[in-house]
Amino acid sequence: MTQFQAEDLVRAHYKTGIYIGEFIEERRNALLIKVLAVEKHPMQGDLHNPGKTDDVFFHQRKALSYQEKANIHTQAVEPYEETVVPNYIESLKQSVHQLKEKLNRRETDFNEYALRQLENLEEQYFKSPNS
């Protein structure tokens, strides 16, 4: 049985990203969470071979979108302790910026591939609706 009630704010780790969301309901081994903000953008590349570029499929990993619902393992969800939930778009921009800074610290093939994927995602995330 979960410690959360409907509409409780939570911090949820999903794959390699971290999200702030709203608890909706308990499922079998997971909690259904509605995404409200991005705390940490997912890492790019192959989750099973982190840091590798040779002989792996280098995945582009998007952040979960605003109000997207995701089943997240119960142990990967904790109460959100802050009083204000960041704006989704601003939190997404900040999380992309933080990941780009991390990737720019060292010149490696992996970081170069990941930066290219992130730059492509930025274009998708933030493109002008009038373009």
C-alpha positions in Angstrom: 0.0 0.0 0.0 1.3 3.4 -1.0 2.0 6.3 1.3 0.6 8.7 -1.2 -2.9 10.1 -1.7 -4.4 11.4 -5.0 -2.8 14.7 -6.1 0.1 14.4 -3.7 3.3 15.9 -5.3 6.1 13.5 -5.8 9.7 13.3 -7.1 10.0 10.3 -9.5 13.1 8.6 -11.0 12.2 7.2 -14.4 14.9 5.6 -16.5 17.7 8.2 -16.3 15.5 11.2 -15.7 13.9 12.7 -12.6 10.5 14.3 -12.7 8.2 16.2 -10.4 4.7 15.1 -10.7 1.3 14.4 -9.2 0.4 10.9 -7.8 -2.7 9.6 -9.5 -3.1 6.0 -8.4 -1.4 2.9 -7.3 -0.9 0.1 -9.8 0.4 -3.4 -9.4 4.2 -2.7 -8.8 4.1 0.9 -9.8 2.5 4.3 -9.2 0.8 6.3 -11.9 2.3 9.7 -12.0 1.3 12.8 -14.0 4.5 14.8 -15.0 4.5 18.5 -14.0 8.2 19.4 -14.3 11.6 17.9 -15.2 14.3 17.9 -12.6 16.9 16.0 -14.5 16.8 15.3 -18.2 17.3 11.7 -19.3 20.8 10.8 -20.5 21.3 10.0 -24.1 22.6 6.7 -25.5 22.1 3.0 -24.7 20.9 2.6 -21.1 22.5 -0.9 -20.9 25.9 0.4 -22.2 26.3 3.8 -20.6 29.2 5.8 -22.1 29.6 3.5 -25.1 29.3 4.5 -28.7 30.7 1.4 -30.5 28.5 -1.5 -31.4 25.4 0.0 -29.6 22.3 1.7 -30.8 22.7 5.3 -29.6 19.2 6.2 -28.4 17.8 9.7 -28.4 15.9 10.0 -25.1 13.2 12.6 -24.7 12.0 13.9 -21.4 8.5 12.9 -20.5 6.1 15.6 -21.6 3.9 17.9 -19.6 1.0 16.0 -18.0 2.2 12.7 -19.5 1.3 9.8 -17.3 3.9 7.2 -16.5 3.9 4.0 -14.5 6.9 4.4 -12.2 8.2 1.7 -9.9 7.1 2.3 -6.4 10.6 2.4 -4.9 11.5 5.2 -7.4 9.0 7.6 -6.1 9.4 9.9 -3.0 7.5 12.8 -1.6 8.2 16.2 -3.2 9.4 18.4 -0.4 9.3 21.8 -2.0 6.2 24.1 -1.9 6.3 25.3 -5.5 6.4 23.1 -8.6 8.6 24.7 -11.4 7.1 25.6 -14.7 7.4 22.6 -17.0 9.0 24.5 -20.0 11.5 26.4 -17.7 12.4 23.2 -15.9 12.9 21.4 -19.2 15.2 24.2 -20.4 17.2 24.1 -17.2 17.5 20.3 -17.2 18.8 20.4 -20.8 21.2 23.1 -20.0 22.6 21.2 -17.0 23.1 18.1 -19.0 24.8 20.0 -21.8 27.2 21.5 -19.2 28.0 18.1 -17.8 28.6 16.7 -21.3 30.8 19.7 -22.2 33.2 19.0 -19.3 35.0 16.2 -21.1 35.6 15.6 -24.8 34.7 12.0 -25.5 32.9 10.3 -28.4 30.0 9.5 -26.1 29.7 13.1 -25.0 29.8 14.4 -28.6 27.1 12.0 -29.7 25.0 12.9 -26.7 25.4 16.6 -27.3 24.2 16.2 -30.9 21.1 14.3 -29.7 20.4 17.0 -27.1 20.8 19.8 -29.6 18.3 18.0 -31.9 15.9 17.6 -28.9 16.2 21.3 -28.1 15.0 22.1 -31.6 12.1 19.7 -31.2 11.2 21.0 -27.7 11.5 24.7 -28.2 10.8 25.3 -31.9 8.6 28.3 -32.6 5.0 27.3 -33.4 5.2 29.9 -36.2 8.1 28.3 -38.0 
